[in-house]
């Protein structure tokens, strides 16, 4: 399982879970709309690591940007993403 590091937390992705779903589960604030790589609303900056895509996303991606809704994590990654305000006290038991 890949370790995902953000500004506030480190967690493991669950089997079959998208990166966007893992971020939501752990209380991170990520905007989204389509969940398919079309709109680009979930665009995040990747600081370390790499991702791939089963199909190239239709949304424009700049340098060091990823779409967590449809990317496949290739090992551990570090993202420029923070928690949503109301989820800062999320229990550590939900992170694994």
Secondary structure, 3 states (H helix, E strand, C coil): CCEEECCCCEEECCCCCCHHHHHHHCCECCCCCCCCCCCCCCEEEEEECCEEECCCCCCCCCCCEEECCCEEECCCEEEECCECHHHCCCCHHHHC
